[in-house]
Amino acid sequence: MYVLRRFGVFAVSVFVSSLLVFMVMSILPGDPAQLMLGTQATPEALEELRRALGLNRPLITQYFDWLASALRGDFGVSPFSGQEIGPQIVERLKVTIPLALMAVSMTILVAFPLGVFAASRHRKVGDAVVSVGSQVGLAIPAFWAGLILVTVFAVNLQWFSAGGFPGWDVSVTESLKALFLPAVSLAIVQAAIITRFVRSAVLDTMRNDYIRSARSKGLTKWAALWKHGLRNAAIPVLTILGLQFAALLAGTVVIESVFVLPGLGSMLLQGITRRDLPLVQGGAFTIAVLILAVNLAVDLMYRVIDPRVAEQ
């Protein structure tokens, strides 16, 4: 029942997200056809574009037709490029999803050990060093970190390229290398946030009675934490990690522009700049579904970490 409930919440959330995305695009000031074609467009051209976009139909009909097509991956055709939007989104996701996964992996690999280390050295030098480092990480904007990384590792040391993406079909190694610095830029702030939550969660866990009981039976602090505490500490951290994924995806819009990556974020920015509303609508809905899918995965992982969650 727990899994069915989670999938039910996911389905409702997708429906609400699609409605919000569609309504926001519909209530934007101005005529979409006029925005796309410009002020010099003839009335005939405007009317033809309105028919092509389905803008001459009732709003509720437009929404359900768009939703039915969107759930099949069909977001229509861009009036600017004349290309189908769905395949463009899929192609851009081949960059954005690996970038996000790489950034999340870096975040976990850095934040969890540092957070546990800081908690184990509570109010000692190690804790203070990690806390100061996380504060610095929180203060660094991702785009500024990206510019610094490009200056140091691409321009000065020439270990990486300053931007661009060769493509997975050209070279997997070079493609991963092209995503490394952007992923680090995104992971810096995320790692700082998660480190602080891991530290707090572990400290709270170490104060529990069952940890004291394990210590009284002869287990060391680390052994008691590893055997009994980390599973409970992981639940609130997993929640925050899922929520931060939304911020990470939002950060790709800027980072992909800084590193000239052909991802979904840069496509959205281009669509907004040239007022390609169908493209922006499809891209925004795709990002919303990705975020909801990650939250669904987090909910399902709760049950793996602590089966008692399913009983609540």
C-alpha positions as CSV (number, residue, x, y, z in Angstrom):
1,M,0.0,0.0,0.0
2,Y,2.8,2.4,0.8
3,V,4.3,2.1,-2.7
4,L,0.8,2.5,-4.3
5,R,0.2,5.6,-2.2
6,R,3.6,7.1,-3.3
7,F,2.8,6.5,-6.9
8,G,-0.6,8.0,-6.5
9,V,0.9,11.1,-5.0
10,F,3.4,11.2,-7.8
11,A,0.6,11.0,-10.4
12,V,-1.4,13.8,-8.8
13,S,1.7,15.9,-8.5
14,V,2.5,15.5,-12.2
15,F,-1.1,16.6,-13.0
16,V,-0.9,19.7,-10.8
17,S,2.5,20.6,-12.2
18,S,1.3,20.3,-15.7
19,L,-1.7,22.5,-14.9
20,L,0.5,25.2,-13.3
21,V,3.0,25.1,-16.2
22,F,0.2,25.4,-18.8
23,M,-1.6,28.2,-16.9
24,V,1.5,30.3,-16.3
25,M,2.2,30.2,-20.0
26,S,-1.4,31.0,-20.8
27,I,-1.7,34.0,-18.6
28,L,1.5,35.7,-19.8
29,P,0.7,39.2,-21.0
30,G,0.4,39.6,-24.7
31,D,-0.6,37.5,-27.6
32,P,1.8,34.4,-27.9
33,A,1.6,34.5,-31.7
34,Q,2.4,38.3,-31.7
35,L,5.4,37.6,-29.3
36,M,6.7,34.9,-31.6
37,L,6.3,36.7,-34.9
38,G,7.0,40.3,-33.8
39,T,5.1,43.5,-34.3
40,Q,5.6,43.5,-38.0
41,A,3.6,40.3,-38.6
42,T,0.6,40.5,-40.8
43,P,-2.9,39.6,-39.5
44,E,-3.0,36.6,-41.8
45,A,0.3,35.3,-40.4
46,L,-0.8,35.8,-36.9
47,E,-4.1,33.9,-37.5
48,E,-2.2,31.1,-39.2
49,L,0.2,30.7,-36.2
50,R,-2.7,30.8,-33.7
51,R,-4.4,27.9,-35.6
52,A,-1.1,26.0,-35.8
53,L,-0.6,26.4,-32.0
54,G,-4.3,25.6,-31.3
55,L,-4.8,29.0,-29.6
56,N,-8.2,29.5,-31.3
57,R,-9.7,26.6,-29.2
58,P,-11.2,26.8,-25.7
59,L,-8.5,26.9,-23.0
60,I,-9.6,23.7,-21.2
61,T,-9.5,21.9,-24.5
62,Q,-6.0,23.2,-25.2
63,Y,-4.8,22.0,-21.8
64,F,-6.1,18.5,-22.1
65,D,-4.9,18.1,-25.6
66,W,-1.4,19.4,-24.6
67,L,-1.3,17.1,-21.5
68,A,-2.2,14.0,-23.5
69,S,0.5,14.8,-26.0
70,A,3.1,15.7,-23.3
71,L,2.6,12.5,-21.5
72,R,3.5,10.7,-24.7
73,G,6.6,12.9,-25.1
74,D,5.0,15.0,-27.9
75,F,5.4,18.7,-27.1
76,G,4.6,19.9,-30.6
77,V,6.9,21.8,-33.0
78,S,9.0,24.8,-32.3
79,P,7.7,27.7,-34.5
80,F,11.2,29.1,-34.7
81,S,13.3,26.0,-35.7
82,G,10.4,24.0,-37.2
83,Q,11.7,20.9,-35.4
84,E,9.8,18.7,-33.0
85,I,10.4,19.7,-29.4
86,G,10.3,16.2,-27.8
87,P,13.4,14.9,-29.6
88,Q,15.2,18.2,-28.7
89,I,14.4,17.7,-25.0
90,V,15.6,14.1,-25.1
91,E,18.9,15.1,-26.7
92,R,19.4,17.9,-24.2
93,L,18.7,15.5,-21.3
94,K,21.6,13.4,-22.4
95,V,23.8,16.2,-21.1
96,T,21.7,17.6,-18.2
97,I,21.0,14.2,-16.4
98,P,24.6,13.0,-16.4
99,L,25.7,16.5,-15.2
100,A,23.1,16.4,-12.4
101,L,24.0,12.8,-11.4
102,M,27.7,13.6,-11.4
103,A,27.1,16.7,-9.2
104,V,24.9,14.6,-6.8
105,S,27.6,11.9,-6.6
106,M,30.3,14.4,-5.8
107,T,28.0,16.0,-3.2
108,I,27.4,12.6,-1.4
109,L,31.1,11.5,-1.6
110,V,32.2,14.8,0.0
111,A,29.3,15.7,2.3
112,F,28.7,12.4,4.1
113,P,32.3,11.7,5.3
114,L,32.8,15.4,6.2
115,G,29.5,15.6,8.1
116,V,30.2,12.3,10.1
117,F,33.8,13.5,10.8
118,A,32.5,16.9,12.0
119,A,30.0,15.2,14.3
120,S,32.6,12.8,15.7
121,R,34.8,15.8,16.5
122,H,32.0,17.9,18.0
123,R,33.3,21.2,19.4
124,K,36.9,20.3,18.5
125,V,39.2,21.6,15.8
126,G,38.0,19.2,13.1
127,D,34.4,20.3,13.7
128,A,35.4,24.0,13.5
129,V,37.3,23.5,10.2
130,V,34.5,21.6,8.5
131,S,31.9,24.2,9.7
132,V,34.0,27.1,8.4
133,G,34.5,25.3,5.1
134,S,30.8,24.7,4.7
135,Q,30.1,28.3,5.4
136,V,32.5,29.3,2.7
137,G,30.9,26.8,0.3
138,L,27.4,28.3,1.0
139,A,28.7,31.8,0.2
140,I,30.1,30.9,-3.2
141,P,27.6,31.2,-6.1
142,A,27.8,28.3,-8.6
143,F,28.4,30.5,-11.6
144,W,31.3,32.3,-9.8
145,A,32.8,29.0,-8.8
146,G,32.5,27.9,-12.4
147,L,34.4,31.0,-13.6
148,I,37.2,30.4,-11.0
149,L,37.5,26.7,-12.0
150,V,37.7,27.6,-15.7
151,T,40.4,30.2,-15.0
152,V,42.5,27.9,-12.8
153,F,42.1,24.5,-14.4
154,A,41.2,25.3,-18.1
155,V,43.1,28.6,-18.8
156,N,46.1,28.4,-16.4
157,L,46.7,24.6,-16.0
158,Q,45.0,23.6,-19.2
159,W,43.8,20.3,-17.7
160,F,40.2,20.8,-19.0
161,S,38.6,22.6,-21.8
162,A,37.0,25.9,-21.0
163,G,33.6,24.8,-22.4
164,G,31.8,22.8,-25.0
165,F,30.6,19.2,-25.1
166,P,32.0,16.7,-27.7
167,G,29.1,14.3,-27.5
168,W,28.8,10.8,-26.1
169,D,29.0,9.3,-29.6
170,V,32.4,11.0,-30.2
171,S,34.1,10.1,-26.9
172,V,32.7,9.1,-23.5
173,T,35.9,10.0,-21.7
174,E,36.1,13.4,-23.2
175,S,32.4,14.0,-22.5
176,L,32.8,13.1,-18.9
177,K,35.8,15.3,-18.7
178,A,33.8,18.2,-20.2
179,L,31.1,17.7,-17.4
180,F,33.6,17.5,-14.5
181,L,34.2,21.2,-13.8
182,P,30.5,22.1,-14.2
183,A,29.6,19.3,-11.8
184,V,32.1,20.5,-9.3
185,S,30.6,24.0,-9.6
186,L,27.2,22.7,-8.8
187,A,28.4,20.4,-6.1
188,I,30.2,23.0,-4.0
189,V,27.1,24.7,-2.6
190,Q,25.2,21.4,-2.4
191,A,28.0,19.7,-0.5
192,A,28.2,22.6,2.0
193,I,24.4,22.3,2.7
194,I,24.3,18.5,3.0
195,T,27.5,18.5,5.2
196,R,25.7,20.6,7.7
197,F,22.6,18.4,7.7
198,V,24.7,15.2,8.0
199,R,26.5,16.7,11.0
200,S,23.3,17.7,12.7
201,A,21.6,14.4,12.0
202,V,24.6,12.4,13.3
203,L,24.8,14.5,16.4
204,D,21.1,14.0,17.1
205,T,21.5,10.2,16.6
206,M,24.5,10.0,18.8
207,R,22.5,11.4,21.7
208,N,19.9,8.7,21.6
209,D,19.6,6.0,24.3
210,Y,20.3,3.1,22.0
211,I,23.7,4.6,21.1
212,R,24.5,5.0,24.8
213,S,23.4,1.4,25.4
214,A,25.6,0.2,22.5
215,R,28.6,2.1,23.9
216,S,28.0,0.6,27.4
217,K,28.2,-2.9,25.9
218,G,31.7,-2.1,24.8
219,L,31.3,-0.8,21.2
220,T,33.4,2.2,20.3
221,K,31.8,5.5,19.3
222,W,32.4,4.8,15.6
223,A,31.2,1.1,15.8
224,A,28.0,2.1,17.6
225,L,27.3,4.9,15.1
226,W,28.1,2.6,12.1
227,K,26.0,-0.3,13.4
228,H,23.1,1.5,14.9
229,G,23.0,5.1,14.1
230,L,23.7,5.8,10.4
231,R,20.5,4.3,9.2
232,N,18.4,6.6,11.3
233,A,20.6,9.6,10.5
234,A,20.3,8.9,6.8
235,I,16.5,9.5,6.7
236,P,16.5,13.3,7.3
237,V,19.6,13.7,5.1
238,L,17.9,11.8,2.3
239,T,15.0,14.2,2.5
240,I,17.2,17.2,2.2
241,L,19.1,15.6,-0.6
242,G,15.9,15.1,-2.6
243,L,14.8,18.7,-2.0
244,Q,18.2,20.0,-3.0
245,F,18.0,18.2,-6.3
246,A,15.4,20.9,-7.4
247,A,17.9,23.6,-6.7
248,L,20.6,21.7,-8.5
249,L,18.5,21.4,-11.6
250,A,17.8,25.1,-11.4
251,G,21.5,25.7,-11.2
252,T,22.1,23.9,-14.5
253,V,20.5,26.8,-16.3
254,V,23.3,29.1,-15.4
255,I,26.1,26.6,-15.3
256,E,25.3,25.2,-18.8
257,S,25.5,28.7,-20.1
258,V,28.9,29.4,-18.4
259,F,30.4,26.2,-19.8
260,V,28.5,26.3,-23.1
261,L,26.9,22.9,-22.6
262,P,24.0,21.9,-24.9
263,G,21.8,20.8,-22.0
264,L,18.1,21.4,-21.0
265,G,18.9,24.4,-19.0
266,S,20.6,26.3,-21.8
267,M,17.8,25.2,-24.1
268,L,15.3,26.8,-21.8
269,L,17.3,30.0,-21.6
270,Q,17.4,30.2,-25.4
271,G,13.7,29.5,-25.6
272,I,12.9,32.3,-23.1
273,T,15.2,34.7,-25.0
274,R,13.6,34.2,-28.3
275,R,10.1,33.7,-26.7
276,D,9.7,30.2,-28.0
277,L,6.7,29.4,-25.7
278,P,6.0,25.8,-26.7
279,L,9.7,25.0,-26.2
280,V,9.8,26.7,-22.8
281,Q,6.5,25.0,-21.8
282,G,7.8,21.5,-22.7
283,G,11.2,22.1,-21.0
284,A,9.6,23.4,-17.8
285,F,7.2,20.4,-17.6
286,T,10.1,18.0,-18.2
287,I,12.1,19.6,-15.3
288,A,9.0,19.4,-13.0
289,V,8.5,15.7,-13.8
290,L,12.3,15.0,-13.2
291,I,12.1,16.7,-9.7
292,L,8.9,14.8,-8.9
293,A,10.5,11.5,-10.0
294,V,13.5,12.1,-7.7
295,N,11.1,12.8,-4.8
296,L,9.3,9.6,-5.6
297,A,12.6,7.7,-5.5
298,V,13.5,9.3,-2.2
299,D,10.1,8.2,-0.8
300,L,10.7,4.6,-1.9
301,M,14.2,4.6,-0.5
302,Y,12.7,5.5,2.9
303,R,11.2,2.1,3.0
304,V,14.5,0.4,2.1
305,I,16.3,2.3,4.9
306,D,13.6,2.0,7.5
307,P,10.7,-0.5,6.8
308,R,8.7,1.1,9.6
309,V,8.0,4.0,7.3
310,A,5.5,1.9,5.4
311,E,3.5,1.4,8.6
312,Q,3.0,5.1,9.2
